[in-house]
Amino acid sequence: MSRKKLLIIGAGIAGLAAGCYGQRNGYDTEIFESHDIPGGLCTSWKRKGYTIDGCIYWLIGSNPADPFYKCWEKIGAFQDKQIIQFDEFYRVEDQGGRTCILYSDVDRLEQHLIQLSPQDKDLIQELTSGVRLFAKFPTMRPKPTDLFSPLDWIRMVCKLLPFLGALRRYSAITIEQFCARFKDSLLKEVFTLWGAPNSSVYFLMLMLACFHMQNAGYPLGGSLEFSKSIEQEYRKLGGKIHYKSQVEQIIVEKGRTRGLRIASGSEFYGDYVLSSANGNATMFDLLNGRYVDEKLKGYYEGLPTIASVQVSLGIDYDLSGEPYWLMCKTENPLTIADRQINYVSFKNYSYDKSLCPEGKSVVVSLLDTSFDFWNKLSAKPQEYNAEKSRVAEFVIKELAKRYPGTNGKVEMIDVATPTTYVRYTDAWQGAYLSWLPTPNNSLLNISSTLPGLEGLYMIGQWTLPPGGLTGALLSGRWGIQLICHQDKKAFIGEK
């Protein structure tokens, strides 16, 4: 019996994961990628001898005890990779000389925060108690809920029972609302700087729990090398990738997908299509609006996303031994459109020696911004480039204030705006994650199919908000599970 063929749109983490699991489950798979490299948003790029990492700050599933670890391992992500864990999440310095350190270890964190602000002891202990609770939270569902039996639902409810009260409470409170209860001015700001202030506080607790469990490490070598390791495993399994092959249309006959048409005009046919393009692009660009999920359409039209400007600097100065992620309050805030930047972040990559020449450093600063502002400005190249230069100059000056030795030593400047991400990765509104987990949408359930259309499965971080690499990985795995179920065959996972 001939093997069925799966056509996969996109060689990002979701597409590569689907390809690996598809090959392992007896399918022939082909991936179609518009770029000439794998990874999608999980990428890096080079400038003047420096490597700029565009994605991984931490990787959920980097602890061998976590179920996600086996998934990453099975698709080849950890081949010859050393994973380092951080003793601290990040630190914040205010103008008064005070420093707050978010230690990974929750006991050390609690002690430090209470020393900073004894008057906030009760609220600090409420926060750290939530972190300890969510450290036991089951982070991975073994299969999509579409495949749950009544017994599976009972088992899941039993697993979640100890967490339901905290989930209901903290998913309904934003980080900003929670932090407003702190009496100390520094603590009021520390946690809102990490993520979007309007995201649910349970998301903050869950992330701090991952650090506490040493489950949010960093694979040395950077994001592109991480993606290439998965691509290598996919090819070993017999998978095929077509680079520089922009998919322009999903071919449909009688309500079922039949294949893909790429920009060159070539057509490819298969039994199933898995699209890791965002749902809006899948519905309207690839299917010409013929199969629209109105609820999903509403999500893309109305839900908030995260966008940023990434300023990357290559510096002829060694910052080894300095904090790996630092937030500094500025005396002279920067305004980008309607956003005022009061703190500047410095992500110091000195711990990864593969990213820069010996004795030098790469520093990355992420600044919250508006996609619409940059999207409109990009139509005016001179003004667009001038604004990029203005933002970069601000970051360079602020870095020199904190580290005077870097003054005049910047050798490389790279500025990536939300429109840069759209141009190179087709990211929806230039977002590096999917929708924010706010109190109004923290428990979104995104369907992987579209009404009236058979043979299509949507995968990628937009199907599992708030997304990220683990969301992409899991969605690719789930896509193959759904196809195996459709074909009445047992799914081969990590065993």
Disulfide bonds with the S-S distance in Angstrom:
none
